[in-house]
Each structure stands twice: as C-alpha cells, then as structure tokens.
Amino acid sequence: MLADPPAAVARRIHARDGPKAGAVEPPPVTDSDRDPLLYPNAGADDGTPAGPSRRGLLAGTAAVGAIAAAGCTGSDGGNGDPDDGSGGGEDGGAPTVVVFNTGDGTVSVVDAAAREVVGAADIGATSSFPSNQFSPRLVDSPDQPLWINVDRGVRALSAGGLGELADVETDSGANWLERTPDGSHVVVSAREPTHAQFRIDADPDSETFGEVTGRIDRIDEGGQGDNDGPGPCDVTIHPEGEYAFVPDLFGDTLTVLDVETFEIETQVPVEQVGDEPARPWMATAAWDGERVLVEHDEGATGTESIWDVSDPTTPEEQVRLTAEDGLGEIPLTSEIGPDSETGYVFTPGTEDVTVVDLSAGEVTDRIDLGGSAFVGTWDPAREYLYVPVQTADEVAVIDHGAGEIATRLDVGSQPYGATAATVRPDLDANAALAAALARLTVGTREFDTTYCVGNCACGHTLESG
C-alpha cells in the first residue's frame, strides 16, 4: 500500500522513454521501477489496508454499542440475501448517494435531499470508479443495477439490496466503466495487461444481461516505453449515447468509440506541452455534448485540457491548463456542472478541487477539501457534488449554486468512489451492525478490492508492461 503523502506523490519520477535504436535491451520491470501513483500496491502481498484510524475505531465501537442497546438486530427488514441481489428498496424514489469505503469494504448511504448519512452496509467489496455519469437518473427502481469496478473486472449490484446481479472478468485489475444514457450498455476500459474495450449488456430485462456483447483488443497499437499496449484509461460517453471517449495513458491518444458498432471511430493524437508525454488518463463529457475535460498525468504535477466535441467524431483540443494557470496538482478525474460551463477537477496533490470556466478556458477557483479526493458524483438533481475525501474519512458536499462546501459528512474508512440513484438500498439494523463490525476489523478482514490511483489498498499488483 502506498504510504506517501500527496506532496511526495506529486514529486514522483516517471521512466517513460523507450530504448534508443541500438541500445541494450533493458532489464525486466520490477516493483521498484513502477510508478507509485499508477501501481500503489506494487510489492505488496495483498491489498489489506492498515489498521483503523482512532476516529473510525471510536465510531465503529459507538455504532455497535448503540445497535446492541437498541436490541433490534433480529429482523432482516426485507434486506434480502446479499448473495442473490434481492432487496426491498422500500424508499424508492428517494434521491440517494452511495459512497464506497475502500478501507473497510463498506458503503455509506446518503439521503441526497437531506444531505445526511442514513445508513451503511458491509457488501464485502469496494469500488473506486463506479459508473456515475448517467446512473443518478437511470437507477430508479430496486432491480436496477449499480455498476462498479471491483477485483479484475466489473460487477452489477442491485440498487435495492446491493447484492450481486452480474460479474464480468476483464483479466485486468484496472477497469473504468460507464453506462450509456439509454441504459442499454456498459462500456469498459481495461488497462494493462489486457488493453481492451468491452461492451456489456446492461439492460436488466434483457436475456443477455451481464454478458459481453462487444470487445476491441488494442494491444497491437503498442505503448510508450515498456508498456505493451496503449493503456485505455477511463471512459466517458457523449450525452447522445452514440460515441464514447477513451483517453489512452500509454498511447498519447484520445480514442472515439462507436458504441453500436463497437469499433474505433477515430483516434486523435494528444500533443505534449512540456518535455514529457501528454499521458491523458481520465475524461468527462459535458451534459450539452459540446466539450470534454481530459486529465493528464503529465510532468511533475499534471495538466488539464478542454476539447471541443461538438462533432464527437473529430475532437479538437482548445486549451491545456498547467500549474502556472492555477491548476491544482495531480488532476485525476473531473465532473462538469449542470450548466455545462463549470468544470470541477479533483486535484488530490494539493488536497482541493480546481474549478474551471470551460468557455473561457481558465481556472476560476480552488476549493480546499482538507484532504485528498480522487472522484465525485452529482446527486440526481445535479445541485450538489458529493466528493469523498479519502484521507479524512468524510464526504465534502459542494453546493454548485454557491460555489462552496455546504456540509461535510462522516463516512467509513478511506472513502473513494461514489455514485447516485433515485432509489435507496433497503438497509436495516443487521446491515448497520455488519458495517460497524467491519469498521472494527480493518486490516484483519478480506473483501473484494478495487484499483485506485494513489493511497489506497488495491488487493492486486498490476502488470506494468
């Protein structure tokens, strides 16, 4: 597990250039050669996180005591068998945010209308980059799936019971996914060693639900240095649903996929602005379909670009923002405001969110989070941005209208990924007790883990080339 603080991560050194002509073949890549930001679990035997924080221990102990004192642990409350995906979801229609706590394998459930935590559950798994682009409005009934990245693939959980509905292996530990706006497909980017795109049937009413319906193998494209493929890293889908955009970390390209034919429509080179490769790795499409924000693992502190995708088949870069423009360090992912004019870039290297005016192509603000956050999700109304602050065990809730943090919510250990829905998991006292016990056993229990960038337990060591 990577123990470096964000500032140290920001000063990492990349070995990115391939061998020169006639050069001696380099030795095999070892754990000590791996970029600690991309391979946070390099050299570890497993991804079991360290022991609980004192704050988490006290919270877990208090929760167990309160539940036991209430004496209400005898009924399952309709929560169902966690193995079969059942669940009552009696609070259907309630705007909800689900936060995945990577340190203890639990989820925290937030009432997005009241902006308060209303429950928790131990699902025996965690996720860093769950599908959240269109999920907040698609997931409106208990049997609708929440799609997450976990272990060496992706998985569908029922919104009503958080049980497993489908599990798809990609043979890669680093996976990103998004569901199309009509809900019919999930598009997956599987980075090294697979270097492939997958399309999965995401319609729970379909006979082929959870099956792979398309695959694009991309290893033949090659990659920089010792990487044996382009490293498709993240995926975002145009709001009309016809095209998906994939930044290629090791290929310095932005690839456009035709979702229906599941073929590469076009591929645009991403130029570097300094002495090192551009390394685009994450992207977010605006709601109006006019622009895409792209994050870059470029240079010592990272860069951010804004692309014109008014014609999604011919993306054109408009501007590249750097630290000199006020950009925070290590831009990792982003979300775009409901007006399609405001970008929120999560910059964990400086423990803040960088706010960008997309029309002007300028940084307008930096919102201090008091810790490192890597992703965020909008509530179903797209009014508040929920940002898990992993190093603080809390979620910062940003009011888009006010441009500031409205409140902070205490959650589980090392929150990372988040998504939203208009149906709430059916949780009861048993679920709360299981979550509280899980938080007391951090570091000693096993659960299905996920790939994270930065400081977190990953549970598997990725191949680097």
Secondary structure, DSSP 8 states (H G I E B T S, - for coil): -----HHHHHT---------TT--------GGGS-TTT-TTTT-S--------HHHHHHHHHHHHHHHHHT--S--TT---TTTT----TTTT--EEEEEETTTTEEEEEETTTTEEEEEEE-SB--SS---SSHHHH--STTSEEEEEETTEEEEEETTT--EEEEEE-S-S-EEEEE-TTSSEEEEEE-TTT-EEEEEE--TTSTTTT-EEEEEE-GGG--STT-SS--B---EE-TTSSEEEEEETTTTEEEEEETTTTEEEEEEE---SSSS---EEEEEE-TTSSEEEEEE--TTT-EEEEEE-SSTTS-EEEEEE-GGGT--SS--EEEE-TTSSEEEEEEGGGTEEEEEETTTTEEEEEEE-SS-B---EE-TTSSEEEEEEGGGTEEEEEETTTTEEEEEEE-SSSEEEEEEESS-----HHHHHHHHHHHHTTTT---B----SSSS--SS-----
